[in-house]
């Protein structure tokens, strides 16, 4: 493995170098230094850090876990998506990635030589559109206004305690899916959100005092853009006359866009994998393929 890294121009590195490179060039939630620091502190996952240099300058960095996974692969236990992986790379650099994966972000496609994005329609990630039509915006804003007028309320997740978020999320998730889909534990949601409070984003919707919709949203900051990620959400299907899941998505998009505009940064907002049975995602987004890397 070390030989392949050397051939591809990579050197073993450390967390500090990785962190600096991430903030300079950006990446996804599952490669964010704050999340990495949390799992390093747990001492349950083995990390290795790598960086690539050109003319004495670091142009890219990444880490692997358990000597095989690119990025954090903890989605089974924690609300951190692993649908795509964006590594920090100088936008003008061309690199060879010495690890195999089929989850390379489309935003890395111009930088990684040994990655293919062709014929990848079976694996796509949905990114919220940069803008919506005047008609759509008016319609969505009207739905939200009606919801508030008839007893609805929105509370930002960063104004709630991690315990409150965990309890509401698990309750709504089970109302939405029953026992058909495994839910994250309250304890792990609470532990993670206590560790990375600056990354917690989004809203919980209440109707007549009762929670009715909540999407877990994490926001990753860097010098170039803000990356928002939604691993999953919970909805109370008993709330009639509204579509709480759509309302909370729209509210989160509005808030994310406003934050990016206030900080003069680009918005990247992932709502996860696209499948034909999730066609509703295309109301909000466009589906972009993930890339597959080839190593020696």
C-alpha positions in Angstrom: 0.0 0.0 0.0 2.8 2.4 0.9 4.5 1.7 -2.5 1.3 2.6 -4.3 1.0 5.8 -2.4 4.6 6.7 -3.2 4.1 5.9 -6.9 1.0 8.1 -7.0 2.8 11.0 -5.2 1.4 10.7 -1.7 3.1 10.8 1.7 1.8 9.7 5.0 0.6 12.8 7.0 -1.1 13.8 10.2 -4.4 15.2 11.3 -3.2 18.8 11.7 -2.0 18.9 8.0 -5.3 17.3 6.9 -7.3 19.8 8.8 -5.5 22.8 7.3 -5.9 21.3 3.8 -9.6 20.7 4.3 -10.4 24.2 5.4 -8.4 25.6 2.4 -10.0 23.4 -0.3 -13.2 22.0 1.2 -14.8 18.6 1.4 -17.9 16.7 2.4 -19.4 16.1 5.9 -17.9 12.6 6.1 -14.4 14.1 5.6 -14.9 17.2 7.9 -12.1 17.7 10.5 -14.6 18.2 13.4 -16.2 14.8 12.7 -12.8 13.2 12.3 -11.6 14.7 15.6 -14.7 13.2 17.3 -14.0 9.7 16.1 -10.3 10.0 16.8 -11.2 10.8 20.4 -13.3 7.6 20.5 -10.2 5.6 19.7 -12.3 2.9 18.1 -11.4 3.5 14.5 -7.9 3.3 13.0 -7.0 6.4 10.9 -4.2 7.1 8.4 -3.7 10.6 6.9 -2.1 11.3 3.5 -1.2 14.4 1.6 0.0 15.1 -2.0 2.5 17.9 -2.9 3.3 19.7 -6.1 6.2 22.1 -6.3 6.5 22.2 -2.5 2.8 22.9 -2.0 0.2 20.6 -0.5 -2.5 20.3 -3.2 -4.6 17.5 -1.7 -5.2 15.4 1.4 -7.4 12.5 2.5 -7.6 9.9 5.2 -8.6 6.3 5.2 -10.1 4.2 8.0 -9.2 0.6 8.9 -6.7 0.7 6.0 -9.5 0.4 3.4 -12.3 3.0 3.6 -12.1 6.5 2.1 -13.7 8.9 4.5 -15.9 8.1 7.5 -17.9 4.9 7.0 -20.1 5.1 10.2 -23.5 5.6 8.6 -24.9 2.5 10.2 -24.5 3.9 13.7 -24.3 7.7 13.3 -26.2 10.2 11.2 -23.3 10.9 8.9 -23.9 10.1 5.2 -21.5 8.0 3.2 -23.3 8.4 -0.2 -20.5 10.4 -1.7 -17.0 11.5 -0.5 -15.4 14.8 -1.4 -11.8 15.1 -0.5 -9.9 18.5 -0.2 -8.1 19.2 -3.5 -6.7 22.3 -5.1 -9.2 23.1 -7.9 -6.3 23.5 -10.3 -4.5 20.3 -9.4 -4.6 16.9 -11.1 -4.0 13.9 -8.8 -4.0 10.1 -8.8 -6.0 8.7 -5.9 -4.3 5.6 -4.4 -7.5 4.0 -3.0 -10.5 2.4 -4.5 -14.0 3.7 -4.0 -17.2 4.2 -6.0 -18.2 7.2 -4.0 -16.1 10.1 -5.4 -18.0 13.3 -5.4 -18.8 14.9 -8.8 -17.1 18.0 -7.4 -13.8 16.2 -7.5 -14.2 14.9 -11.0 -11.9 17.5 -12.7 -9.1 16.7 -10.2 -8.8 12.9 -10.1 -7.1 11.3 -13.1 -7.9 7.7 -12.2 -11.6 8.1 -11.7 -14.5 7.4 -14.1 -17.8 9.1 -14.0 -19.1 7.5 -17.2 -21.9 5.1 -17.1 -22.5 5.8 -13.4 -26.3 6.5 -13.7 -27.0 3.7 -11.2 -25.2 5.7 -8.5 -26.1 9.3 -8.2 -26.4 11.9 -5.4 -29.0 14.6 -5.2 -27.9 18.2 -4.8 -30.4 20.9 -4.1 -30.7 23.3 -7.0 -29.1 26.7 -6.8 -32.4 28.3 -7.6 -36.1 27.7 -8.1 -38.6 29.3 -10.4 -40.6 32.2 -9.3 -43.8 30.0 -9.4 -42.2 27.3 -7.3 -40.8 29.8 -4.8 -44.2 31.5 -4.4 -46.0 28.2 -4.0 -43.6 26.9 -1.3 -43.5 30.1 0.6 -47.3 30.2 0.6 -47.5 26.6 2.0 -45.1 27.6 4.8 -47.0 30.8 5.5 -50.3 28.8 5.7 -48.7 26.3 8.0 -47.5 29.0 10.4 -50.9 30.8 10.3 -52.7 27.6 11.3 -50.7 26.7 14.3 -47.3 25.7 12.9 -43.9 26.7 14.4 -40.3 26.2 13.3 -37.4 25.9 15.8 -33.8 25.8 14.7 -32.0 22.7 15.8 -29.1 24.8 17.1 -31.6 26.3 19.6 -32.4 22.9 21.0 -30.4 20.5 23.1 -28.9 17.4 21.5 -31.1 15.3 23.8 -34.3 17.1 22.6 -33.2 16.6 19.0 -32.5 12.9 19.5 -35.8 12.3 21.2 -37.9 14.1 18.6 -36.0 12.6 15.7 -36.4 9.0 16.9 -40.1 9.5 17.7 -40.8 11.0 14.2 -38.6 8.5 12.4 -40.6 5.6 13.9 -43.9 7.3 13.1 -42.7 7.6 9.5 -41.1 4.2 9.0 -42.3 2.0 11.9 -39.8 -0.8 12.5 -39.2 -1.4 8.8 -36.0 0.7 8.8 -33.4 0.8 11.5 -33.1 4.1 13.4 -30.1 5.7 15.0 -30.0 5.4 18.7 -30.9 8.4 20.8 -27.6 8.0 22.7 -25.4 8.2 19.6 -27.2 11.2 18.1 -26.9 13.0 21.4 -23.2 12.1 21.8 -22.3 13.2 18.3 -24.3 16.5 18.4 -22.8 17.4 21.8 -19.3 16.9 20.2 -19.9 19.0 17.0 -22.4 21.7 18.0 -21.1 24.1 15.2 -22.1 21.5 12.6 -25.7 21.1 13.7 -28.1 22.8 11.3 -31.8 22.7 10.2 -35.1 23.0 11.8 -37.8 21.0 13.6 -41.4 21.8 12.8 -44.2 21.7 15.4 -47.9 21.8 14.8 -50.1 23.0 17.6 -47.3 22.3 20.0 -46.4 18.8 18.8 -43.3 17.9 16.7 -44.3 16.9 13.2 -41.1 17.0 11.0 -37.4 17.0 11.6 -34.5 16.5 9.2 -31.1 15.9 10.7 -28.8 18.3 8.9 -25.1 18.7 9.4 -23.2 21.6 7.9 -19.5 21.5 7.1 -17.6 24.8 6.8 -14.5 25.6 4.8 -13.0 28.7 3.2 -14.8 28.2 -0.1 -18.3 26.9 0.6 -20.8 25.4 3.0 -21.7 21.7 2.6 -25.0 20.7 4.0 -26.0 17.0 4.4 -29.3 15.3 5.3 -28.8 11.6 6.2 -32.5 11.1 6.9 -35.6 12.6 8.5 -38.7 11.9 10.5 -42.3 13.0 9.9 -45.7 12.5 11.7 -48.0 11.3 8.9 -51.0 12.0 11.1 -50.7 15.8 10.4 -53.3 16.3 7.8 -53.7 19.2 5.4 -49.9 19.8 5.1 -46.9 18.0 3.8 -44.5 18.5 6.9 -41.6 16.7 5.2 -41.7 19.1 2.2 -42.2 22.1 4.5 -39.1 21.3 6.7 -37.0 20.7 3.5 -38.0 24.0 2.1 -37.4 25.8 5.4 -34.0 24.2 5.6 -33.1 25.2 2.0 -34.2 28.8 2.7 -32.1 29.0 5.8 -29.1 27.4 4.2 -29.2 29.7 1.2 -29.6 32.8 3.5 -26.5 31.7 5.6 -24.4 31.2 2.4 -25.4 34.6 1.1 -24.6 36.3 4.4 -21.1 34.7 4.4 -20.7 35.0 0.6 -20.0 31.3 0.2 -21.3 28.8 -2.3 -24.0 26.3 -1.1 -23.6 22.6 -1.6 -26.7 20.8 -0.2 -26.8 17.0 -0.5 -30.1 15.1 0.1 -28.6 11.7 -0.5 -28.7 9.0 -3.1 -31.1 9.1 -6.0 -33.2 6.0 -6.8 -36.2 5.9 -9.1 -38.5 5.2 -6.1 -37.2 8.5 -4.6 -38.3 10.6 -7.6 -39.7 13.2 -5.1 -36.1 14.3 -4.5 -35.9 15.7 -8.1 -38.5 18.3 -7.0 -35.7 19.9 -5.0 -32.5 18.8 -6.7 -30.5 17.5 -9.6 -28.8 14.0 -9.5 -25.1 13.9 -10.2 -23.1 10.7 -10.6 -20.4 9.6 -8.1 -17.1 8.4 -9.5 -15.2 5.2 -9.3 -11.5 5.3 -8.7 -9.0 2.7 -10.0 -5.8 1.9 -8.2 -2.9 -0.6 -8.7 
